[in-house]
Amino acid sequence: MADKAKHGDFISQLTSPGWRLIPTGIDPAIEGTLEDMARAAHERKRSGKHHGVIQRAEDSLELEAFQLEQLWWHLGLPT
């Protein structure tokens, strides 16, 4: 089993492209940098929707809810 990515690994990848936000419901998936996806997931949560799932497109690395909340905190977004 592969090691889980650490918070610092995600911080170092905030500006890297190749990430995808897969929302629940009928909203379409979007792609961009990890920071773009974290901000989009935060906006979904703020508007009362499920934050969705963020994956790295190339290998389907998926952030857990706790990892996503840590990124929001790092970006100064309220949780």
Protein Blocks (a to p, Z undefined) as FASTA:
>chain_A
ZZdddfklmmmmmmpghiacddehjbdcddddfklmmmmmmmmmmnopaebjaddfklop
acdfklmmmmmmmnopaZZ
